[in-house]
């Protein structure tokens, strides 16, 4: 079941809002929403809202500007 959810959500590592934290318990973060998590931030957003994160901005798209 995890593979189905993973294919539906964004890859946070490719998002400009993604951050790596110094907290070993919560190593991933979302700068836009301001939270840290032990799993991908998009997984937490999907659990909370039931849908994809609507604020994904690709790092490669940001560089082209």
N, C-alpha and C positions, 0 to 999 in steps of 0.2 A: 504494500500500500504506500510506503514511503516514496517509492520511485514514481508513482503517479503524481503525488503532491509535488515532488521535486521538479518534475517536468512542467508543471503548471505555474511555478513561481519564478521570479526573476533571479538571476545570478548576482547576488549582492556584491561580490568581489569586483564586478565590472561596473558598479554604480559609484558616482562621485560622492554620495553620502555615506558610503561604507567606511568604517574605520576599524583598526586593530587597536585593542586596549591593552593596558599593562596588567589588568586583573586576570589572573590565571583561571578563576572560576567563570568569568564572563569575558572571553577573549575577543568577541566580535561586537561591533556597535553600529548604530545608525545615527549620524550627526543631525539629520533632519528631524527625526522623532526624539532624539536625545536619550536613547536607552542602550544598555549593554545586555548581551545574551550569550548563552553557551552554544546556541545553534545559529543557523543563518538568520539574520534579521527578517528576511522575507518569510521564513517559516513562522516566526512569531506573529507577523502581520497577518498571515493567512489564517493562523489559529484564532486570532482575535476578531478578524473581520469576515472570514470566510471567502476572501478574494485576494487577488494579486495586489501588490503594492502599486498604487497609482502615481508614485513620485519617483520612479526609477529614471535616472538620467545616466546614460552610458558615458563612461570616461572617454571613450574614443570619439564620441560626438562632441564632447566638450572641448577636446583638443583641436578639432577641425575648425572651430570658430576663431 
